[in-house]
Amino acid sequence: MNAEYFVFADLEEMSHMAATIFSCAARTAIATTGRFTVAISGGSTPRRLYVLLGTEYRDKIPWDRVEFFWVDERCVPAEHEESNYGMAYGIMLSNLPVPGTRIHPIDCAQDPEQAALKYEAEIRKCLGSDGTPSFDLVILGVGADGHTASLFPGSEALSEKERLALPVHGGDPESWRVTLTLPVMNNAQNVLFLVSGGRKAGVVSGVLEDTEARARLPAGLVSPLQGNCTWLLDREAAEGLSR
Ligand code: 6PG
């Protein structure tokens, strides 16, 4: 596994580093290709990052060149408190001059299978129709059970080789979701994991230091073929690591 990790005193410090990484990746991609394609995650951990991007980084990134996608979505309306799109819009995107045409939510409230196909078509339309698309940056979180995005331990979706997005039924509480698949994550230029809290220490040490656990846990299966894989951890999340 080609991952590197960095440990921070707390979520605040970690979020500032995540914002710096986001900004560097955006500037590099925009200088090279004229735009920056990013897939962002839900969950509580990236919230502070999103607030920073929507405030302190408002004038530091050419937001009109950023294409926003999501790594997963819960199949609820956008106004629902569990909506990943709704969360990111409320605390970040509503403050930023990103054109509406560059915001690509997963609208799966009605029909998860149709929504996954539609999302896949949207990704291909924007990133290219040949082969597996390559996002400039994919931001992921991890659950204490090792799930990432909506790829849960033991799920059939983990063996998907062709589809870019799939409907899945899982999570706690169980519900319908749509998730990006491993081939897309593993074709990214940069993958950034954000992990906070002692509840996740076991899974962090498993993925980063234990070959058997890595092969079993969804987060351990994220290993970009050519891109960078960076884990940002707060002190509690890192407490199970041996060094
Ligand atoms: C989601 C996610 C999910 C999340 C982890 C960690 O939509 O909830 O994409 O994979 O990143 O469950 O969530 P926390 O940051 O809340 O611990």
Boltz pocket constraint, residues with backbone or C-beta under 6 A from the ligand:
constraints:
  - pocket:
      binder: B
      contacts: [[A, 41], [A, 42], [A, 43], [A, 44], [A, 45], [A, 46], [A, 71], [A, 72], [A, 73], [A, 74], [A, 84], [A, 140], [A, 141], [A, 142], [A, 143], [A, 147], [A, 148], [A, 149], [A, 150], [A, 194], [A, 196]]
      max_distance: 6.0
